[in-house]
Amino acid sequence: MPVVNWQALVLLKVYAGGPIDLRDARSIVAVQQPSPADRENLIAQAEALGVGQEVRTLLDLHS
């Protein structure tokens, strides 16, 4: 069964942008505790989707 990785799920949640989606994204990041390299990769992917600033804000909450 195919599953999505945590980075893709965070991006989907941020892109959706609803209050519950953003809460879910914050929870995922809190649990994953991404490394600096993972954070940079997530930001790069977010930039391609047009949600770079939103992801930066999300990551700043958990730094």
PyMOL Python script that loads the backbone (N, CA, C, O; Angstrom):
from pymol import cmd

cmd.read_pdbstr("""\
ATOM      1  N   MET A   1       0.838  -1.158   0.000  1.00  0.00           N
ATOM      2  CA  MET A   1       0.000   0.000   0.000  1.00  0.00           C
ATOM      3  C   MET A   1       0.898   1.240   0.000  1.00  0.00           C
ATOM      4  O   MET A   1       1.776   1.373   0.853  1.00  0.00           O
ATOM      5  N   PRO A   2       0.679   2.137  -0.947  1.00  0.00           N
ATOM      6  CA  PRO A   2       1.482   3.353  -0.980  1.00  0.00           C
ATOM      7  C   PRO A   2       1.131   4.292   0.179  1.00  0.00           C
ATOM      8  O   PRO A   2      -0.032   4.439   0.554  1.00  0.00           O
ATOM      9  N   VAL A   3       2.151   4.907   0.722  1.00  0.00           N
ATOM     10  CA  VAL A   3       1.949   5.907   1.769  1.00  0.00           C
ATOM     11  C   VAL A   3       2.759   7.151   1.417  1.00  0.00           C
ATOM     12  O   VAL A   3       3.756   7.075   0.699  1.00  0.00           O
ATOM     13  N   VAL A   4       2.330   8.265   1.919  1.00  0.00           N
ATOM     14  CA  VAL A   4       3.006   9.532   1.658  1.00  0.00           C
ATOM     15  C   VAL A   4       4.034   9.770   2.764  1.00  0.00           C
ATOM     16  O   VAL A   4       3.810   9.403   3.917  1.00  0.00           O
ATOM     17  N   ASN A   5       5.171  10.391   2.403  1.00  0.00           N
ATOM     18  CA  ASN A   5       6.154  10.699   3.439  1.00  0.00           C
ATOM     19  C   ASN A   5       5.701  11.921   4.235  1.00  0.00           C
ATOM     20  O   ASN A   5       4.803  12.650   3.814  1.00  0.00           O
ATOM     21  N   TRP A   6       6.319  12.132   5.362  1.00  0.00           N
ATOM     22  CA  TRP A   6       5.856  13.194   6.258  1.00  0.00           C
ATOM     23  C   TRP A   6       6.000  14.578   5.631  1.00  0.00           C
ATOM     24  O   TRP A   6       5.172  15.457   5.867  1.00  0.00           O
ATOM     25  N   GLN A   7       7.060  14.774   4.823  1.00  0.00           N
ATOM     26  CA  GLN A   7       7.249  16.081   4.191  1.00  0.00           C
ATOM     27  C   GLN A   7       6.101  16.398   3.231  1.00  0.00           C
ATOM     28  O   GLN A   7       5.576  17.511   3.232  1.00  0.00           O
ATOM     29  N   ALA A   8       5.720  15.431   2.425  1.00  0.00           N
ATOM     30  CA  ALA A   8       4.628  15.634   1.477  1.00  0.00           C
ATOM     31  C   ALA A   8       3.322  15.899   2.219  1.00  0.00           C
ATOM     32  O   ALA A   8       2.516  16.721   1.783  1.00  0.00           O
ATOM     33  N   LEU A   9       3.113  15.217   3.318  1.00  0.00           N
ATOM     34  CA  LEU A   9       1.890  15.427   4.092  1.00  0.00           C
ATOM     35  C   LEU A   9       1.858  16.836   4.690  1.00  0.00           C
ATOM     36  O   LEU A   9       0.815  17.490   4.681  1.00  0.00           O
ATOM     37  N   VAL A  10       2.978  17.295   5.200  1.00  0.00           N
ATOM     38  CA  VAL A  10       3.048  18.668   5.720  1.00  0.00           C
ATOM     39  C   VAL A  10       2.741  19.658   4.607  1.00  0.00           C
ATOM     40  O   VAL A  10       1.973  20.599   4.809  1.00  0.00           O
ATOM     41  N   LEU A  11       3.332  19.458   3.435  1.00  0.00           N
ATOM     42  CA  LEU A  11       3.092  20.372   2.321  1.00  0.00           C
ATOM     43  C   LEU A  11       1.629  20.363   1.898  1.00  0.00           C
ATOM     44  O   LEU A  11       1.057  21.417   1.619  1.00  0.00           O
ATOM     45  N   LEU A  12       1.031  19.201   1.849  1.00  0.00           N
ATOM     46  CA  LEU A  12      -0.391  19.123   1.495  1.00  0.00           C
ATOM     47  C   LEU A  12      -1.255  19.858   2.514  1.00  0.00           C
ATOM     48  O   LEU A  12      -2.190  20.573   2.152  1.00  0.00           O
ATOM     49  N   LYS A  13      -0.933  19.674   3.784  1.00  0.00           N
ATOM     50  CA  LYS A  13      -1.703  20.319   4.840  1.00  0.00           C
ATOM     51  C   LYS A  13      -1.553  21.843   4.784  1.00  0.00           C
ATOM     52  O   LYS A  13      -2.537  22.572   4.911  1.00  0.00           O
ATOM     53  N   VAL A  14      -0.328  22.318   4.593  1.00  0.00           N
ATOM     54  CA  VAL A  14      -0.107  23.767   4.516  1.00  0.00           C
ATOM     55  C   VAL A  14      -0.782  24.337   3.275  1.00  0.00           C
ATOM     56  O   VAL A  14      -1.382  25.410   3.325  1.00  0.00           O
ATOM     57  N   TYR A  15      -0.684  23.621   2.172  1.00  0.00           N
ATOM     58  CA  TYR A  15      -1.312  24.080   0.930  1.00  0.00           C
ATOM     59  C   TYR A  15      -2.831  24.172   1.092  1.00  0.00           C
ATOM     60  O   TYR A  15      -3.458  25.105   0.591  1.00  0.00           O
ATOM     61  N   ALA A  16      -3.413  23.204   1.789  1.00  0.00           N
ATOM     62  CA  ALA A  16      -4.863  23.224   2.025  1.00  0.00           C
ATOM     63  C   ALA A  16      -5.233  24.445   2.861  1.00  0.00           C
ATOM     64  O   ALA A  16      -6.220  25.122   2.573  1.00  0.00           O
ATOM     65  N   GLY A  17      -4.446  24.724   3.891  1.00  0.00           N
ATOM     66  CA  GLY A  17      -4.556  25.970   4.629  1.00  0.00           C
ATOM     67  C   GLY A  17      -5.676  26.130   5.632  1.00  0.00           C
ATOM     68  O   GLY A  17      -5.816  27.201   6.222  1.00  0.00           O
ATOM     69  N   GLY A  18      -6.471  25.110   5.843  1.00  0.00           N
ATOM     70  CA  GLY A  18      -7.530  25.222   6.849  1.00  0.00           C
ATOM     71  C   GLY A  18      -6.959  25.162   8.249  1.00  0.00           C
ATOM     72  O   GLY A  18      -5.835  24.698   8.439  1.00  0.00           O
ATOM     73  N   PRO A  19      -7.715  25.622   9.231  1.00  0.00           N
ATOM     74  CA  PRO A  19      -7.215  25.622  10.614  1.00  0.00           C
ATOM     75  C   PRO A  19      -6.819  24.232  11.115  1.00  0.00           C
ATOM     76  O   PRO A  19      -5.798  24.080  11.787  1.00  0.00           O
ATOM     77  N   ILE A  20      -7.611  23.236  10.794  1.00  0.00           N
ATOM     78  CA  ILE A  20      -7.280  21.869  11.223  1.00  0.00           C
ATOM     79  C   ILE A  20      -6.074  21.353  10.455  1.00  0.00           C
ATOM     80  O   ILE A  20      -5.233  20.652  11.018  1.00  0.00           O
ATOM     81  N   ASP A  21      -5.982  21.697   9.164  1.00  0.00           N
ATOM     82  CA  ASP A  21      -4.832  21.295   8.360  1.00  0.00           C
ATOM     83  C   ASP A  21      -3.544  21.868   8.939  1.00  0.00           C
ATOM     84  O   ASP A  21      -2.544  21.158   9.051  1.00  0.00           O
ATOM     85  N   LEU A  22      -3.560  23.142   9.306  1.00  0.00           N
ATOM     86  CA  LEU A  22      -2.363  23.779   9.856  1.00  0.00           C
ATOM     87  C   LEU A  22      -2.002  23.201  11.221  1.00  0.00           C
ATOM     88  O   LEU A  22      -0.824  23.045  11.543  1.00  0.00           O
ATOM     89  N   ARG A  23      -3.013  22.886  12.016  1.00  0.00           N
ATOM     90  CA  ARG A  23      -2.743  22.223  13.295  1.00  0.00           C
ATOM     91  C   ARG A  23      -2.087  20.864  13.065  1.00  0.00           C
ATOM     92  O   ARG A  23      -1.131  20.499  13.750  1.00  0.00           O
ATOM     93  N   ASP A  24      -2.614  20.120  12.088  1.00  0.00           N
ATOM     94  CA  ASP A  24      -2.028  18.820  11.750  1.00  0.00           C
ATOM     95  C   ASP A  24      -0.576  18.978  11.304  1.00  0.00           C
ATOM     96  O   ASP A  24       0.289  18.204  11.716  1.00  0.00           O
ATOM     97  N   ALA A  25      -0.308  19.979  10.463  1.00  0.00           N
ATOM     98  CA  ALA A  25       1.058  20.210   9.971  1.00  0.00           C
ATOM     99  C   ALA A  25       1.992  20.522  11.132  1.00  0.00           C
ATOM    100  O   ALA A  25       3.108  20.006  11.185  1.00  0.00           O
ATOM    101  N   ARG A  26       1.547  21.362  12.061  1.00  0.00           N
ATOM    102  CA  ARG A  26       2.370  21.682  13.242  1.00  0.00           C
ATOM    103  C   ARG A  26       2.660  20.427  14.056  1.00  0.00           C
ATOM    104  O   ARG A  26       3.777  20.234  14.536  1.00  0.00           O
ATOM    105  N   SER A  27       1.659  19.586  14.208  1.00  0.00           N
ATOM    106  CA  SER A  27       1.838  18.351  14.980  1.00  0.00           C
ATOM    107  C   SER A  27       2.839  17.417  14.311  1.00  0.00           C
ATOM    108  O   SER A  27       3.678  16.815  14.981  1.00  0.00           O
ATOM    109  N   ILE A  28       2.750  17.298  13.004  1.00  0.00           N
ATOM    110  CA  ILE A  28       3.672  16.423  12.272  1.00  0.00           C
ATOM    111  C   ILE A  28       5.102  16.914  12.441  1.00  0.00           C
ATOM    112  O   ILE A  28       6.005  16.123  12.713  1.00  0.00           O
ATOM    113  N   VAL A  29       5.310  18.217  12.280  1.00  0.00           N
ATOM    114  CA  VAL A  29       6.662  18.775  12.429  1.00  0.00           C
ATOM    115  C   VAL A  29       7.161  18.573  13.855  1.00  0.00           C
ATOM    116  O   VAL A  29       8.331  18.248  14.054  1.00  0.00           O
ATOM    117  N   ALA A  30       6.305  18.758  14.841  1.00  0.00           N
ATOM    118  CA  ALA A  30       6.708  18.579  16.233  1.00  0.00           C
ATOM    119  C   ALA A  30       7.153  17.149  16.502  1.00  0.00           C
ATOM    120  O   ALA A  30       8.130  16.926  17.218  1.00  0.00           O
ATOM    121  N   VAL A  31       6.453  16.193  15.941  1.00  0.00           N
ATOM    122  CA  VAL A  31       6.795  14.785  16.147  1.00  0.00           C
ATOM    123  C   VAL A  31       8.070  14.413  15.386  1.00  0.00           C
ATOM    124  O   VAL A  31       8.916  13.693  15.915  1.00  0.00           O
ATOM    125  N   GLN A  32       8.211  14.893  14.167  1.00  0.00           N
ATOM    126  CA  GLN A  32       9.350  14.526  13.324  1.00  0.00           C
ATOM    127  C   GLN A  32      10.656  15.185  13.762  1.00  0.00           C
ATOM    128  O   GLN A  32      11.727  14.605  13.582  1.00  0.00           O
ATOM    129  N   GLN A  33      10.584  16.376  14.328  1.00  0.00           N
ATOM    130  CA  GLN A  33      11.778  17.126  14.715  1.00  0.00           C
ATOM    131  C   GLN A  33      12.810  17.104  13.584  1.00  0.00           C
ATOM    132  O   GLN A  33      13.878  16.511  13.732  1.00  0.00           O
ATOM    133  N   PRO A  34      12.495  17.748  12.457  1.00  0.00           N
ATOM    134  CA  PRO A  34      13.354  17.656  11.278  1.00  0.00           C
ATOM    135  C   PRO A  34      14.751  18.235  11.495  1.00  0.00           C
ATOM    136  O   PRO A  34      14.940  19.226  12.199  1.00  0.00           O
ATOM    137  N   SER A  35      15.713  17.579  10.864  1.00  0.00           N
ATOM    138  CA  SER A  35      17.096  18.052  10.886  1.00  0.00           C
ATOM    139  C   SER A  35      17.193  19.328  10.058  1.00  0.00           C
ATOM    140  O   SER A  35      16.277  19.640   9.296  1.00  0.00           O
ATOM    141  N   PRO A  36      18.279  20.064  10.196  1.00  0.00           N
ATOM    142  CA  PRO A  36      18.453  21.262   9.357  1.00  0.00           C
ATOM    143  C   PRO A  36      18.356  20.951   7.858  1.00  0.00           C
ATOM    144  O   PRO A  36      17.788  21.736   7.099  1.00  0.00           O
ATOM    145  N   ALA A  37      18.902  19.824   7.437  1.00  0.00           N
ATOM    146  CA  ALA A  37      18.824  19.452   6.017  1.00  0.00           C
ATOM    147  C   ALA A  37      17.384  19.167   5.603  1.00  0.00           C
ATOM    148  O   ALA A  37      16.958  19.562   4.518  1.00  0.00           O
ATOM    149  N   ASP A  38      16.641  18.486   6.459  1.00  0.00           N
ATOM    150  CA  ASP A  38      15.232  18.209   6.170  1.00  0.00           C
ATOM    151  C   ASP A  38      14.420  19.502   6.106  1.00  0.00           C
ATOM    152  O   ASP A  38      13.518  19.639   5.280  1.00  0.00           O
ATOM    153  N   ARG A  39      14.748  20.442   6.980  1.00  0.00           N
ATOM    154  CA  ARG A  39      14.052  21.726   6.986  1.00  0.00           C
ATOM    155  C   ARG A  39      14.293  22.477   5.677  1.00  0.00           C
ATOM    156  O   ARG A  39      13.360  23.011   5.078  1.00  0.00           O
ATOM    157  N   GLU A  40      15.545  22.514   5.244  1.00  0.00           N
ATOM    158  CA  GLU A  40      15.873  23.203   3.986  1.00  0.00           C
ATOM    159  C   GLU A  40      15.193  22.531   2.797  1.00  0.00           C
ATOM    160  O   GLU A  40      14.707  23.212   1.893  1.00  0.00           O
ATOM    161  N   ASN A  41      15.156  21.216   2.794  1.00  0.00           N
ATOM    162  CA  ASN A  41      14.491  20.469   1.723  1.00  0.00           C
ATOM    163  C   ASN A  41      12.995  20.772   1.705  1.00  0.00           C
ATOM    164  O   ASN A  41      12.411  20.971   0.640  1.00  0.00           O
ATOM    165  N   LEU A  42      12.387  20.806   2.867  1.00  0.00           N
ATOM    166  CA  LEU A  42      10.963  21.101   2.968  1.00  0.00           C
ATOM    167  C   LEU A  42      10.668  22.520   2.479  1.00  0.00           C
ATOM    168  O   LEU A  42       9.677  22.741   1.782  1.00  0.00           O
ATOM    169  N   ILE A  43      11.514  23.471   2.837  1.00  0.00           N
ATOM    170  CA  ILE A  43      11.330  24.851   2.384  1.00  0.00           C
ATOM    171  C   ILE A  43      11.462  24.936   0.870  1.00  0.00           C
ATOM    172  O   ILE A  43      10.677  25.631   0.224  1.00  0.00           O
ATOM    173  N   ALA A  44      12.433  24.248   0.296  1.00  0.00           N
ATOM    174  CA  ALA A  44      12.615  24.263  -1.157  1.00  0.00           C
ATOM    175  C   ALA A  44      11.383  23.702  -1.867  1.00  0.00           C
ATOM    176  O   ALA A  44      10.932  24.258  -2.869  1.00  0.00           O
ATOM    177  N   GLN A  45      10.848  22.614  -1.351  1.00  0.00           N
ATOM    178  CA  GLN A  45       9.646  22.033  -1.948  1.00  0.00           C
ATOM    179  C   GLN A  45       8.461  22.979  -1.785  1.00  0.00           C
ATOM    180  O   GLN A  45       7.637  23.110  -2.690  1.00  0.00           O
ATOM    181  N   ALA A  46       8.376  23.634  -0.637  1.00  0.00           N
ATOM    182  CA  ALA A  46       7.283  24.568  -0.377  1.00  0.00           C
ATOM    183  C   ALA A  46       7.354  25.763  -1.328  1.00  0.00           C
ATOM    184  O   ALA A  46       6.326  26.238  -1.810  1.00  0.00           O
ATOM    185  N   GLU A  47       8.558  26.242  -1.592  1.00  0.00           N
ATOM    186  CA  GLU A  47       8.724  27.359  -2.529  1.00  0.00           C
ATOM    187  C   GLU A  47       8.145  26.999  -3.895  1.00  0.00           C
ATOM    188  O   GLU A  47       7.488  27.821  -4.533  1.00  0.00           O
ATOM    189  N   ALA A  48       8.391  25.771  -4.338  1.00  0.00           N
ATOM    190  CA  ALA A  48       7.878  25.323  -5.637  1.00  0.00           C
ATOM    191  C   ALA A  48       6.349  25.307  -5.663  1.00  0.00           C
ATOM    192  O   ALA A  48       5.743  25.459  -6.724  1.00  0.00           O
ATOM    193  N   LEU A  49       5.733  25.127  -4.511  1.00  0.00           N
ATOM    194  CA  LEU A  49       4.271  25.106  -4.416  1.00  0.00           C
ATOM    195  C   LEU A  49       3.679  26.481  -4.112  1.00  0.00           C
ATOM    196  O   LEU A  49       2.461  26.655  -4.126  1.00  0.00           O
ATOM    197  N   GLY A  50       4.541  27.450  -3.838  1.00  0.00           N
ATOM    198  CA  GLY A  50       4.050  28.779  -3.515  1.00  0.00           C
ATOM    199  C   GLY A  50       3.647  28.966  -2.065  1.00  0.00           C
ATOM    200  O   GLY A  50       2.927  29.908  -1.736  1.00  0.00           O
ATOM    201  N   VAL A  51       4.106  28.076  -1.197  1.00  0.00           N
ATOM    202  CA  VAL A  51       3.784  28.191   0.230  1.00  0.00           C
ATOM    203  C   VAL A  51       5.055  28.248   1.080  1.00  0.00           C
ATOM    204  O   VAL A  51       5.072  27.809   2.230  1.00  0.00           O
ATOM    205  N   GLY A  52       6.097  28.788   0.499  1.00  0.00           N
ATOM    206  CA  GLY A  52       7.381  28.860   1.198  1.00  0.00           C
ATOM    207  C   GLY A  52       7.310  29.630   2.500  1.00  0.00           C
ATOM    208  O   GLY A  52       7.822  29.171   3.521  1.00  0.00           O
ATOM    209  N   GLN A  53       6.679  30.800   2.477  1.00  0.00           N
ATOM    210  CA  GLN A  53       6.607  31.616   3.688  1.00  0.00           C
ATOM    211  C   GLN A  53       5.809  30.915   4.776  1.00  0.00           C
ATOM    212  O   GLN A  53       6.165  30.979   5.953  1.00  0.00           O
ATOM    213  N   GLU A  54       4.745  30.256   4.389  1.00  0.00           N
ATOM    214  CA  GLU A  54       3.924  29.546   5.369  1.00  0.00           C
ATOM    215  C   GLU A  54       4.716  28.425   6.045  1.00  0.00           C
ATOM    216  O   GLU A  54       4.605  28.218   7.253  1.00  0.00           O
ATOM    217  N   VAL A  55       5.509  27.709   5.258  1.00  0.00           N
ATOM    218  CA  VAL A  55       6.311  26.620   5.826  1.00  0.00           C
ATOM    219  C   VAL A  55       7.430  27.181   6.696  1.00  0.00           C
ATOM    220  O   VAL A  55       7.738  26.616   7.745  1.00  0.00           O
ATOM    221  N   ARG A  56       8.038  28.280   6.275  1.00  0.00           N
ATOM    222  CA  ARG A  56       9.058  28.912   7.123  1.00  0.00           C
ATOM    223  C   ARG A  56       8.463  29.297   8.479  1.00  0.00           C
ATOM    224  O   ARG A  56       9.081  29.062   9.518  1.00  0.00           O
ATOM    225  N   THR A  57       7.274  29.882   8.472  1.00  0.00           N
ATOM    226  CA  THR A  57       6.608  30.257   9.712  1.00  0.00           C
ATOM    227  C   THR A  57       6.341  29.024  10.563  1.00  0.00           C
ATOM    228  O   THR A  57       6.577  29.035  11.771  1.00  0.00           O
ATOM    229  N   LEU A  58       5.854  27.973   9.941  1.00  0.00           N
ATOM    230  CA  LEU A  58       5.583  26.724  10.652  1.00  0.00           C
ATOM    231  C   LEU A  58       6.856  26.183  11.291  1.00  0.00           C
ATOM    232  O   LEU A  58       6.839  25.771  12.451  1.00  0.00           O
ATOM    233  N   LEU A  59       7.956  26.179  10.548  1.00  0.00           N
ATOM    234  CA  LEU A  59       9.209  25.652  11.072  1.00  0.00           C
ATOM    235  C   LEU A  59       9.773  26.555  12.169  1.00  0.00           C
ATOM    236  O   LEU A  59      10.386  26.062  13.116  1.00  0.00           O
ATOM    237  N   ASP A  60       9.575  27.856  12.056  1.00  0.00           N
ATOM    238  CA  ASP A  60      10.051  28.776  13.088  1.00  0.00           C
ATOM    239  C   ASP A  60       9.355  28.527  14.418  1.00  0.00           C
ATOM    240  O   ASP A  60       9.938  28.763  15.476  1.00  0.00           O
ATOM    241  N   LEU A  61       8.128  28.056  14.375  1.00  0.00           N
ATOM    242  CA  LEU A  61       7.400  27.744  15.601  1.00  0.00           C
ATOM    243  C   LEU A  61       8.017  26.567  16.337  1.00  0.00           C
ATOM    244  O   LEU A  61       7.811  26.403  17.539  1.00  0.00           O
ATOM    245  N   HIS A  62       8.786  25.735  15.605  1.00  0.00           N
ATOM    246  CA  HIS A  62       9.334  24.517  16.196  1.00  0.00           C
ATOM    247  C   HIS A  62      10.849  24.510  16.186  1.00  0.00           C
ATOM    248  O   HIS A  62      11.462  23.443  16.135  1.00  0.00           O
ATOM    249  N   SER A  63      11.456  25.669  16.233  1.00  0.00           N
ATOM    250  CA  SER A  63      12.930  25.696  16.262  1.00  0.00           C
ATOM    251  C   SER A  63      13.456  25.986  17.632  1.00  0.00           C
ATOM    252  O   SER A  63      14.670  26.044  17.828  1.00  0.00           O
TER     253      SER A  63
END
""", "prot")
cmd.dss("prot")
cmd.show_as("cartoon", "prot")
cmd.util.cbc("prot")
cmd.orient("prot")
